[in-house]
């Protein structure tokens, strides 16, 4: 790598591996972010069940988490190809299971979670939105951890910028490009980790644990998440380099997030009519 003094911005040189066994195999931070997100989310849901904030037996949380893991992985993977890159899957269907190559869509993951909850409530005596509120209150934690892993991987980088905290991502340039010729970009993954993930997680945890909303108005927290996440994602999309062609003049993430906002408003309106 050229001397650091050739650029005034930090050059991304983080390894995607915590432990690396060979060139392509090892323990990756991306996979660990999912494991940590599911583990912490399961623990919070278990506490909610134990303390009566979730009308579910504590021993049933393990089954719930199994359903959610499947929903997130299948929904996120299918969503990535359906919403962003359909042709590679059509040419080579085996890519669907090659999750180690990356390619997960948060919007697809949300659909997968909804499907998992719908399946689970059919087998247990609990209302859909009562369970959805509890699950969705922990979901942003996983989103935040995943975005941090995206930054470590040096993927999903931001738009070109001259701000002092801009980062030079070598992978954003053609192979062989000199370091001096690579522009700095917004570390949009970290913006998303905070705005789409950790801040929303803190807010929803307060709503779930410290207010009577989950009992008095089931579904309200779910609707609020859809709106808040949609708005947050639209904001972070302003700093993120589009990774697919535009739709209706907008990035795909922006368009899908605006649809989430509409869905959230519909859910909140429905909860009011039930209240």
ChimeraX commands (.cxc) that place a marker at each C-alpha (Angstrom):
marker #1 position 0.00,0.00,0.00 radius 0.5
marker #1 position 1.33,3.50,-0.81 radius 0.5
marker #1 position 2.47,5.64,2.12 radius 0.5
marker #1 position -0.32,7.10,4.23 radius 0.5
marker #1 position 0.83,10.66,3.52 radius 0.5
marker #1 position -0.33,10.36,-0.08 radius 0.5
marker #1 position -3.94,10.83,1.06 radius 0.5
marker #1 position -5.58,12.89,3.78 radius 0.5
marker #1 position -8.36,10.31,4.26 radius 0.5
marker #1 position -8.29,7.00,6.05 radius 0.5
marker #1 position -7.86,4.03,3.71 radius 0.5
marker #1 position -10.13,1.12,4.48 radius 0.5
marker #1 position -7.94,-1.91,5.13 radius 0.5
marker #1 position -10.05,-3.98,7.52 radius 0.5
marker #1 position -10.22,-7.74,7.07 radius 0.5
marker #1 position -13.69,-9.30,6.80 radius 0.5
marker #1 position -12.40,-12.24,8.87 radius 0.5
marker #1 position -12.08,-12.49,12.61 radius 0.5
marker #1 position -10.19,-15.75,12.04 radius 0.5
marker #1 position -9.06,-16.76,8.56 radius 0.5
marker #1 position -8.15,-20.33,7.61 radius 0.5
marker #1 position -7.41,-19.77,3.94 radius 0.5
marker #1 position -8.02,-17.16,1.25 radius 0.5
marker #1 position -11.80,-17.57,1.19 radius 0.5
marker #1 position -12.73,-19.50,4.33 radius 0.5
marker #1 position -12.85,-18.40,7.95 radius 0.5
marker #1 position -15.00,-16.82,10.63 radius 0.5
marker #1 position -16.39,-13.64,9.11 radius 0.5
marker #1 position -17.65,-10.59,10.97 radius 0.5
marker #1 position -20.72,-10.58,8.71 radius 0.5
marker #1 position -21.80,-13.99,9.91 radius 0.5
marker #1 position -20.98,-13.09,13.50 radius 0.5
marker #1 position -23.19,-10.00,13.25 radius 0.5
marker #1 position -26.15,-12.24,12.42 radius 0.5
marker #1 position -25.34,-14.68,15.23 radius 0.5
marker #1 position -24.98,-11.87,17.76 radius 0.5
marker #1 position -28.15,-10.17,16.56 radius 0.5
marker #1 position -30.21,-13.37,16.86 radius 0.5
marker #1 position -28.68,-14.24,20.24 radius 0.5
marker #1 position -29.35,-10.82,21.77 radius 0.5
marker #1 position -32.78,-10.62,20.17 radius 0.5
marker #1 position -33.70,-14.05,21.51 radius 0.5
marker #1 position -32.51,-13.10,24.98 radius 0.5
marker #1 position -34.64,-9.91,24.99 radius 0.5
marker #1 position -37.70,-11.84,23.81 radius 0.5
marker #1 position -37.09,-14.46,26.49 radius 0.5
marker #1 position -37.00,-11.72,29.14 radius 0.5
marker #1 position -40.22,-10.27,27.72 radius 0.5
marker #1 position -41.91,-13.66,27.99 radius 0.5
marker #1 position -40.63,-14.20,31.54 radius 0.5
marker #1 position -41.77,-10.76,32.71 radius 0.5
marker #1 position -45.21,-10.93,31.12 radius 0.5
marker #1 position -44.58,-8.36,28.41 radius 0.5
marker #1 position -45.07,-11.07,25.78 radius 0.5
marker #1 position -48.00,-13.50,25.98 radius 0.5
marker #1 position -45.82,-16.48,25.21 radius 0.5
marker #1 position -44.33,-19.21,27.36 radius 0.5
marker #1 position -40.58,-18.67,27.80 radius 0.5
marker #1 position -39.81,-22.17,26.52 radius 0.5
marker #1 position -41.56,-21.31,23.23 radius 0.5
marker #1 position -39.07,-18.52,22.47 radius 0.5
marker #1 position -36.56,-21.03,21.08 radius 0.5
marker #1 position -39.12,-22.18,18.50 radius 0.5
marker #1 position -39.93,-18.57,17.69 radius 0.5
marker #1 position -36.27,-17.76,17.11 radius 0.5
marker #1 position -35.88,-20.77,14.82 radius 0.5
marker #1 position -38.78,-19.51,12.71 radius 0.5
marker #1 position -37.37,-15.98,12.68 radius 0.5
marker #1 position -33.88,-17.12,11.65 radius 0.5
marker #1 position -35.36,-19.03,8.72 radius 0.5
marker #1 position -37.59,-16.09,7.81 radius 0.5
marker #1 position -34.76,-13.56,7.88 radius 0.5
marker #1 position -32.31,-15.72,5.92 radius 0.5
marker #1 position -34.77,-16.90,3.26 radius 0.5
marker #1 position -36.57,-13.56,2.97 radius 0.5
marker #1 position -33.36,-11.54,2.95 radius 0.5
marker #1 position -31.73,-13.73,0.35 radius 0.5
marker #1 position -34.75,-14.00,-1.95 radius 0.5
marker #1 position -35.39,-10.30,-1.48 radius 0.5
marker #1 position -31.88,-9.41,-2.59 radius 0.5
marker #1 position -32.27,-11.20,-5.90 radius 0.5
marker #1 position -35.92,-10.22,-6.46 radius 0.5
marker #1 position -35.47,-6.55,-5.58 radius 0.5
marker #1 position -31.90,-5.87,-6.74 radius 0.5
marker #1 position -30.23,-8.59,-8.81 radius 0.5
marker #1 position -32.71,-11.02,-10.44 radius 0.5
marker #1 position -30.59,-12.09,-13.40 radius 0.5
marker #1 position -27.70,-13.80,-11.53 radius 0.5
marker #1 position -30.19,-16.07,-9.76 radius 0.5
marker #1 position -31.90,-16.96,-13.02 radius 0.5
marker #1 position -28.57,-17.82,-14.61 radius 0.5
marker #1 position -27.23,-19.75,-11.62 radius 0.5
marker #1 position -29.91,-20.76,-9.05 radius 0.5
marker #1 position -27.25,-22.26,-6.77 radius 0.5
marker #1 position -26.33,-18.68,-5.81 radius 0.5
marker #1 position -29.41,-18.64,-3.58 radius 0.5
marker #1 position -27.61,-20.68,-0.92 radius 0.5
marker #1 position -24.18,-19.02,-1.30 radius 0.5
marker #1 position -24.84,-16.57,1.54 radius 0.5
marker #1 position -21.12,-16.34,2.30 radius 0.5
marker #1 position -20.76,-14.31,-0.89 radius 0.5
marker #1 position -23.00,-11.62,0.60 radius 0.5
marker #1 position -26.27,-10.33,-0.75 radius 0.5
marker #1 position -29.06,-9.81,1.79 radius 0.5
marker #1 position -31.88,-7.29,1.45 radius 0.5
marker #1 position -33.34,-5.79,4.62 radius 0.5
marker #1 position -36.71,-5.23,2.95 radius 0.5
marker #1 position -36.84,-8.90,1.96 radius 0.5
marker #1 position -35.86,-9.82,5.50 radius 0.5
marker #1 position -38.85,-7.89,6.85 radius 0.5
marker #1 position -41.18,-9.88,4.60 radius 0.5
marker #1 position -39.54,-13.08,5.82 radius 0.5
marker #1 position -40.05,-12.03,9.45 radius 0.5
marker #1 position -43.72,-11.26,8.78 radius 0.5
marker #1 position -44.16,-14.70,7.21 radius 0.5
marker #1 position -42.42,-16.38,10.16 radius 0.5
marker #1 position -44.66,-14.55,12.65 radius 0.5
marker #1 position -47.79,-15.45,10.66 radius 0.5
marker #1 position -46.76,-19.12,10.71 radius 0.5
marker #1 position -45.89,-19.05,14.41 radius 0.5
marker #1 position -49.13,-17.42,15.63 radius 0.5
marker #1 position -51.15,-20.14,13.91 radius 0.5
marker #1 position -49.55,-22.66,16.27 radius 0.5
marker #1 position -49.73,-20.58,19.47 radius 0.5
marker #1 position -52.48,-18.66,21.22 radius 0.5
marker #1 position -51.18,-15.16,20.50 radius 0.5
marker #1 position -52.28,-12.34,18.22 radius 0.5
marker #1 position -50.18,-11.43,15.22 radius 0.5
marker #1 position -49.54,-7.81,16.16 radius 0.5
marker #1 position -48.88,-8.61,19.82 radius 0.5
marker #1 position -46.01,-10.84,18.72 radius 0.5
marker #1 position -44.97,-8.54,15.87 radius 0.5
marker #1 position -44.51,-5.61,18.26 radius 0.5
marker #1 position -42.14,-7.63,20.46 radius 0.5
marker #1 position -40.14,-8.97,17.53 radius 0.5
marker #1 position -39.92,-5.70,15.65 radius 0.5
marker #1 position -38.70,-3.92,18.79 radius 0.5
marker #1 position -35.49,-5.98,18.67 radius 0.5
marker #1 position -35.05,-6.15,14.88 radius 0.5
marker #1 position -33.13,-2.84,14.52 radius 0.5
marker #1 position -30.36,-4.22,16.73 radius 0.5
marker #1 position -29.61,-6.84,14.09 radius 0.5
marker #1 position -29.82,-4.21,11.36 radius 0.5
marker #1 position -27.28,-2.03,13.14 radius 0.5
marker #1 position -24.86,-4.91,13.69 radius 0.5
marker #1 position -25.22,-5.94,10.04 radius 0.5
marker #1 position -24.38,-2.43,8.83 radius 0.5
marker #1 position -21.26,-2.36,10.98 radius 0.5
marker #1 position -20.27,-5.66,9.36 radius 0.5
marker #1 position -20.89,-4.08,5.93 radius 0.5
marker #1 position -18.40,-1.37,6.85 radius 0.5
marker #1 position -15.83,-3.91,8.01 radius 0.5
marker #1 position -16.31,-5.76,4.72 radius 0.5
marker #1 position -15.74,-2.54,2.78 radius 0.5
marker #1 position -19.02,-2.95,0.87 radius 0.5
marker #1 position -22.12,-0.80,0.30 radius 0.5
marker #1 position -19.94,2.30,0.49 radius 0.5
marker #1 position -21.25,5.83,0.20 radius 0.5
marker #1 position -21.14,8.52,-2.42 radius 0.5
marker #1 position -18.00,10.48,-3.20 radius 0.5
marker #1 position -17.36,13.23,-0.68 radius 0.5
marker #1 position -14.72,15.72,0.46 radius 0.5
marker #1 position -15.67,15.67,4.16 radius 0.5
marker #1 position -12.76,15.05,6.52 radius 0.5
marker #1 position -14.23,11.78,7.80 radius 0.5
marker #1 position -14.59,10.35,4.32 radius 0.5
marker #1 position -13.08,6.91,3.75 radius 0.5
marker #1 position -11.16,5.58,0.77 radius 0.5
marker #1 position -12.54,2.17,-0.13 radius 0.5
marker #1 position -10.02,0.51,-2.49 radius 0.5
marker #1 position -12.71,-1.93,-3.66 radius 0.5
marker #1 position -14.74,1.01,-5.02 radius 0.5
marker #1 position -12.18,1.58,-7.79 radius 0.5
marker #1 position -11.11,-0.50,-10.75 radius 0.5
marker #1 position -8.24,-2.94,-10.06 radius 0.5
marker #1 position -4.86,-1.28,-10.49 radius 0.5
marker #1 position -6.09,2.23,-9.71 radius 0.5
marker #1 position -3.52,4.14,-7.67 radius 0.5
marker #1 position -4.52,5.12,-4.17 radius 0.5
marker #1 position -4.22,8.80,-5.06 radius 0.5
marker #1 position -6.79,8.29,-7.81 radius 0.5
marker #1 position -9.48,6.81,-5.55 radius 0.5
marker #1 position -11.91,9.42,-4.17 radius 0.5
marker #1 position -13.04,9.34,-0.55 radius 0.5
marker #1 position -16.60,8.27,0.13 radius 0.5
marker #1 position -19.12,8.66,2.90 radius 0.5
marker #1 position -18.95,5.77,5.41 radius 0.5
marker #1 position -22.69,5.38,4.81 radius 0.5
marker #1 position -22.68,1.94,6.40 radius 0.5
marker #1 position -21.96,3.58,9.76 radius 0.5
marker #1 position -24.62,6.24,9.19 radius 0.5
marker #1 position -27.08,3.43,8.55 radius 0.5
marker #1 position -25.89,1.43,11.56 radius 0.5
marker #1 position -26.70,4.34,13.84 radius 0.5
marker #1 position -29.79,5.80,12.17 radius 0.5
marker #1 position -31.51,2.65,10.87 radius 0.5
marker #1 position -30.27,0.41,13.65 radius 0.5
marker #1 position -29.18,1.49,17.10 radius 0.5
marker #1 position -31.23,4.69,17.48 radius 0.5
marker #1 position -34.44,3.02,16.33 radius 0.5
marker #1 position -33.66,0.04,18.57 radius 0.5
marker #1 position -33.34,2.33,21.61 radius 0.5
marker #1 position -36.61,4.10,20.79 radius 0.5
marker #1 position -38.60,0.91,20.22 radius 0.5
marker #1 position -37.23,-0.71,23.36 radius 0.5
marker #1 position -38.45,2.30,25.34 radius 0.5
marker #1 position -41.87,2.06,23.67 radius 0.5
marker #1 position -42.11,-1.68,24.36 radius 0.5
marker #1 position -40.87,-1.76,27.98 radius 0.5
marker #1 position -41.80,1.64,29.39 radius 0.5
marker #1 position -45.22,2.38,27.88 radius 0.5
marker #1 position -48.59,0.64,27.82 radius 0.5
marker #1 position -48.70,0.75,24.01 radius 0.5
marker #1 position -48.12,-3.01,23.41 radius 0.5
marker #1 position -51.14,-3.83,25.60 radius 0.5
marker #1 position -53.48,-0.98,24.74 radius 0.5
marker #1 position -52.74,-0.75,21.03 radius 0.5
marker #1 position -51.13,-3.91,19.59 radius 0.5
marker #1 position -49.57,-3.16,16.23 radius 0.5
marker #1 position -48.76,0.45,16.99 radius 0.5
marker #1 position -45.06,-0.27,17.57 radius 0.5
marker #1 position -44.95,-2.26,14.33 radius 0.5
marker #1 position -46.47,0.64,12.42 radius 0.5
marker #1 position -44.11,3.13,14.02 radius 0.5
marker #1 position -41.14,0.98,13.06 radius 0.5
marker #1 position -42.23,0.78,9.43 radius 0.5
marker #1 position -42.53,4.56,9.24 radius 0.5
marker #1 position -39.39,5.45,11.21 radius 0.5
marker #1 position -37.20,2.89,9.47 radius 0.5
marker #1 position -38.56,3.94,6.08 radius 0.5
marker #1 position -37.72,7.59,6.74 radius 0.5
marker #1 position -34.30,6.72,8.17 radius 0.5
marker #1 position -33.49,4.57,5.14 radius 0.5
marker #1 position -34.53,7.34,2.75 radius 0.5
marker #1 position -32.10,9.66,4.56 radius 0.5
marker #1 position -29.18,7.22,4.49 radius 0.5
marker #1 position -29.84,6.47,0.82 radius 0.5
marker #1 position -28.88,10.09,0.12 radius 0.5
marker #1 position -25.32,9.24,1.18 radius 0.5
marker #1 position -25.10,5.68,-0.19 radius 0.5
marker #1 position -23.81,4.86,-3.66 radius 0.5
marker #1 position -26.68,3.17,-5.55 radius 0.5
marker #1 position -25.90,-0.53,-6.00 radius 0.5
marker #1 position -28.60,-1.14,-8.62 radius 0.5
marker #1 position -30.35,0.79,-11.39 radius 0.5
marker #1 position -32.85,3.47,-10.40 radius 0.5
marker #1 position -36.62,2.96,-10.39 radius 0.5
marker #1 position -38.91,5.94,-11.04 radius 0.5
marker #1 position -35.86,8.15,-10.68 radius 0.5
marker #1 position -35.15,6.88,-7.16 radius 0.5
marker #1 position -32.75,4.38,-5.70 radius 0.5
marker #1 position -34.44,1.07,-5.06 radius 0.5
marker #1 position -33.83,1.37,-1.34 radius 0.5
marker #1 position -35.63,4.73,-1.35 radius 0.5
marker #1 position -38.62,3.42,-3.30 radius 0.5
marker #1 position -39.06,0.32,-1.16 radius 0.5
marker #1 position -38.70,2.41,1.99 radius 0.5
marker #1 position -41.40,4.84,0.89 radius 0.5
marker #1 position -43.68,1.85,0.45 radius 0.5
marker #1 position -42.79,0.85,4.02 radius 0.5
marker #1 position -43.87,4.29,5.25 radius 0.5
marker #1 position -47.23,3.85,3.55 radius 0.5
marker #1 position -47.59,0.36,5.02 radius 0.5
marker #1 position -46.77,1.72,8.47 radius 0.5
marker #1 position -49.43,4.41,8.20 radius 0.5
marker #1 position -51.98,1.76,7.21 radius 0.5
marker #1 position -51.01,-0.44,10.18 radius 0.5
marker #1 position -51.34,2.48,12.63 radius 0.5
marker #1 position -54.71,3.43,11.17 radius 0.5
marker #1 position -55.83,-0.17,11.58 radius 0.5
marker #1 position -54.71,-0.28,15.21 radius 0.5
marker #1 position -56.68,2.91,15.91 radius 0.5
marker #1 position -59.82,1.36,14.46 radius 0.5
marker #1 position -59.33,-1.66,16.73 radius 0.5
marker #1 position -58.65,0.45,19.83 radius 0.5
marker link #1:1,2 radius 0.2
marker link #1:2,3 radius 0.2
marker link #1:3,4 radius 0.2
marker link #1:4,5 radius 0.2
marker link #1:5,6 radius 0.2
marker link #1:6,7 radius 0.2
marker link #1:7,8 radius 0.2
marker link #1:8,9 radius 0.2
marker link #1:9,10 radius 0.2
marker link #1:10,11 radius 0.2
marker link #1:11,12 radius 0.2
marker link #1:12,13 radius 0.2
marker link #1:13,14 radius 0.2
marker link #1:14,15 radius 0.2
marker link #1:15,16 radius 0.2
marker link #1:16,17 radius 0.2
marker link #1:17,18 radius 0.2
marker link #1:18,19 radius 0.2
marker link #1:19,20 radius 0.2
marker link #1:20,21 radius 0.2
marker link #1:21,22 radius 0.2
marker link #1:22,23 radius 0.2
marker link #1:23,24 radius 0.2
marker link #1:24,25 radius 0.2
marker link #1:25,26 radius 0.2
marker link #1:26,27 radius 0.2
marker link #1:27,28 radius 0.2
marker link #1:28,29 radius 0.2
marker link #1:29,30 radius 0.2
marker link #1:30,31 radius 0.2
marker link #1:31,32 radius 0.2
marker link #1:32,33 radius 0.2
marker link #1:33,34 radius 0.2
marker link #1:34,35 radius 0.2
marker link #1:35,36 radius 0.2
marker link #1:36,37 radius 0.2
marker link #1:37,38 radius 0.2
marker link #1:38,39 radius 0.2
marker link #1:39,40 radius 0.2
marker link #1:40,41 radius 0.2
marker link #1:41,42 radius 0.2
marker link #1:42,43 radius 0.2
marker link #1:43,44 radius 0.2
marker link #1:44,45 radius 0.2
marker link #1:45,46 radius 0.2
marker link #1:46,47 radius 0.2
marker link #1:47,48 radius 0.2
marker link #1:48,49 radius 0.2
marker link #1:49,50 radius 0.2
marker link #1:50,51 radius 0.2
marker link #1:51,52 radius 0.2
marker link #1:52,53 radius 0.2
marker link #1:53,54 radius 0.2
marker link #1:54,55 radius 0.2
marker link #1:55,56 radius 0.2
marker link #1:56,57 radius 0.2
marker link #1:57,58 radius 0.2
marker link #1:58,59 radius 0.2
marker link #1:59,60 radius 0.2
marker link #1:60,61 radius 0.2
marker link #1:61,62 radius 0.2
marker link #1:62,63 radius 0.2
marker link #1:63,64 radius 0.2
marker link #1:64,65 radius 0.2
marker link #1:65,66 radius 0.2
marker link #1:66,67 radius 0.2
marker link #1:67,68 radius 0.2
marker link #1:68,69 radius 0.2
marker link #1:69,70 radius 0.2
marker link #1:70,71 radius 0.2
marker link #1:71,72 radius 0.2
marker link #1:72,73 radius 0.2
marker link #1:73,74 radius 0.2
marker link #1:74,75 radius 0.2
marker link #1:75,76 radius 0.2
marker link #1:76,77 radius 0.2
marker link #1:77,78 radius 0.2
marker link #1:78,79 radius 0.2
marker link #1:79,80 radius 0.2
marker link #1:80,81 radius 0.2
marker link #1:81,82 radius 0.2
marker link #1:82,83 radius 0.2
marker link #1:83,84 radius 0.2
marker link #1:84,85 radius 0.2
marker link #1:85,86 radius 0.2
marker link #1:86,87 radius 0.2
marker link #1:87,88 radius 0.2
marker link #1:88,89 radius 0.2
marker link #1:89,90 radius 0.2
marker link #1:90,91 radius 0.2
marker link #1:91,92 radius 0.2
marker link #1:92,93 radius 0.2
marker link #1:93,94 radius 0.2
marker link #1:94,95 radius 0.2
marker link #1:95,96 radius 0.2
marker link #1:96,97 radius 0.2
marker link #1:97,98 radius 0.2
marker link #1:98,99 radius 0.2
marker link #1:99,100 radius 0.2
marker link #1:100,101 radius 0.2
marker link #1:101,102 radius 0.2
marker link #1:102,103 radius 0.2
marker link #1:103,104 radius 0.2
marker link #1:104,105 radius 0.2
marker link #1:105,106 radius 0.2
marker link #1:106,107 radius 0.2
marker link #1:107,108 radius 0.2
marker link #1:108,109 radius 0.2
marker link #1:109,110 radius 0.2
marker link #1:110,111 radius 0.2
marker link #1:111,112 radius 0.2
marker link #1:112,113 radius 0.2
marker link #1:113,114 radius 0.2
marker link #1:114,115 radius 0.2
marker link #1:115,116 radius 0.2
marker link #1:116,117 radius 0.2
marker link #1:117,118 radius 0.2
marker link #1:118,119 radius 0.2
marker link #1:119,120 radius 0.2
marker link #1:120,121 radius 0.2
marker link #1:121,122 radius 0.2
marker link #1:122,123 radius 0.2
marker link #1:123,124 radius 0.2
marker link #1:124,125 radius 0.2
marker link #1:125,126 radius 0.2
marker link #1:126,127 radius 0.2
marker link #1:127,128 radius 0.2
marker link #1:128,129 radius 0.2
marker link #1:129,130 radius 0.2
marker link #1:130,131 radius 0.2
marker link #1:131,132 radius 0.2
marker link #1:132,133 radius 0.2
marker link #1:133,134 radius 0.2
marker link #1:134,135 radius 0.2
marker link #1:135,136 radius 0.2
marker link #1:136,137 radius 0.2
marker link #1:137,138 radius 0.2
marker link #1:138,139 radius 0.2
marker link #1:139,140 radius 0.2
marker link #1:140,141 radius 0.2
marker link #1:141,142 radius 0.2
marker link #1:142,143 radius 0.2
marker link #1:143,144 radius 0.2
marker link #1:144,145 radius 0.2
marker link #1:145,146 radius 0.2
marker link #1:146,147 radius 0.2
marker link #1:147,148 radius 0.2
marker link #1:148,149 radius 0.2
marker link #1:149,150 radius 0.2
marker link #1:150,151 radius 0.2
marker link #1:151,152 radius 0.2
marker link #1:152,153 radius 0.2
marker link #1:153,154 radius 0.2
marker link #1:154,155 radius 0.2
marker link #1:155,156 radius 0.2
marker link #1:156,157 radius 0.2
marker link #1:157,158 radius 0.2
marker link #1:158,159 radius 0.2
marker link #1:159,160 radius 0.2
marker link #1:160,161 radius 0.2
marker link #1:161,162 radius 0.2
marker link #1:162,163 radius 0.2
marker link #1:163,164 radius 0.2
marker link #1:164,165 radius 0.2
marker link #1:165,166 radius 0.2
marker link #1:166,167 radius 0.2
marker link #1:167,168 radius 0.2
marker link #1:168,169 radius 0.2
marker link #1:169,170 radius 0.2
marker link #1:170,171 radius 0.2
marker link #1:171,172 radius 0.2
marker link #1:172,173 radius 0.2
marker link #1:173,174 radius 0.2
marker link #1:174,175 radius 0.2
marker link #1:175,176 radius 0.2
marker link #1:176,177 radius 0.2
marker link #1:177,178 radius 0.2
marker link #1:178,179 radius 0.2
marker link #1:179,180 radius 0.2
marker link #1:180,181 radius 0.2
marker link #1:181,182 radius 0.2
marker link #1:182,183 radius 0.2
marker link #1:183,184 radius 0.2
marker link #1:184,185 radius 0.2
marker link #1:185,186 radius 0.2
marker link #1:186,187 radius 0.2
marker link #1:187,188 radius 0.2
marker link #1:188,189 radius 0.2
marker link #1:189,190 radius 0.2
marker link #1:190,191 radius 0.2
marker link #1:191,192 radius 0.2
marker link #1:192,193 radius 0.2
marker link #1:193,194 radius 0.2
marker link #1:194,195 radius 0.2
marker link #1:195,196 radius 0.2
marker link #1:196,197 radius 0.2
marker link #1:197,198 radius 0.2
marker link #1:198,199 radius 0.2
marker link #1:199,200 radius 0.2
marker link #1:200,201 radius 0.2
marker link #1:201,202 radius 0.2
marker link #1:202,203 radius 0.2
marker link #1:203,204 radius 0.2
marker link #1:204,205 radius 0.2
marker link #1:205,206 radius 0.2
marker link #1:206,207 radius 0.2
marker link #1:207,208 radius 0.2
marker link #1:208,209 radius 0.2
marker link #1:209,210 radius 0.2
marker link #1:210,211 radius 0.2
marker link #1:211,212 radius 0.2
marker link #1:212,213 radius 0.2
marker link #1:213,214 radius 0.2
marker link #1:214,215 radius 0.2
marker link #1:215,216 radius 0.2
marker link #1:216,217 radius 0.2
marker link #1:217,218 radius 0.2
marker link #1:218,219 radius 0.2
marker link #1:219,220 radius 0.2
marker link #1:220,221 radius 0.2
marker link #1:221,222 radius 0.2
marker link #1:222,223 radius 0.2
marker link #1:223,224 radius 0.2
marker link #1:224,225 radius 0.2
marker link #1:225,226 radius 0.2
marker link #1:226,227 radius 0.2
marker link #1:227,228 radius 0.2
marker link #1:228,229 radius 0.2
marker link #1:229,230 radius 0.2
marker link #1:230,231 radius 0.2
marker link #1:231,232 radius 0.2
marker link #1:232,233 radius 0.2
marker link #1:233,234 radius 0.2
marker link #1:234,235 radius 0.2
marker link #1:235,236 radius 0.2
marker link #1:236,237 radius 0.2
marker link #1:237,238 radius 0.2
marker link #1:238,239 radius 0.2
marker link #1:239,240 radius 0.2
marker link #1:240,241 radius 0.2
marker link #1:241,242 radius 0.2
marker link #1:242,243 radius 0.2
marker link #1:243,244 radius 0.2
marker link #1:244,245 radius 0.2
marker link #1:245,246 radius 0.2
marker link #1:246,247 radius 0.2
marker link #1:247,248 radius 0.2
marker link #1:248,249 radius 0.2
marker link #1:249,250 radius 0.2
marker link #1:250,251 radius 0.2
marker link #1:251,252 radius 0.2
marker link #1:252,253 radius 0.2
marker link #1:253,254 radius 0.2
marker link #1:254,255 radius 0.2
marker link #1:255,256 radius 0.2
marker link #1:256,257 radius 0.2
marker link #1:257,258 radius 0.2
marker link #1:258,259 radius 0.2
marker link #1:259,260 radius 0.2
marker link #1:260,261 radius 0.2
marker link #1:261,262 radius 0.2
marker link #1:262,263 radius 0.2
marker link #1:263,264 radius 0.2
marker link #1:264,265 radius 0.2
marker link #1:265,266 radius 0.2
marker link #1:266,267 radius 0.2
marker link #1:267,268 radius 0.2
marker link #1:268,269 radius 0.2
marker link #1:269,270 radius 0.2
marker link #1:270,271 radius 0.2
marker link #1:271,272 radius 0.2
marker link #1:272,273 radius 0.2
marker link #1:273,274 radius 0.2
marker link #1:274,275 radius 0.2
view
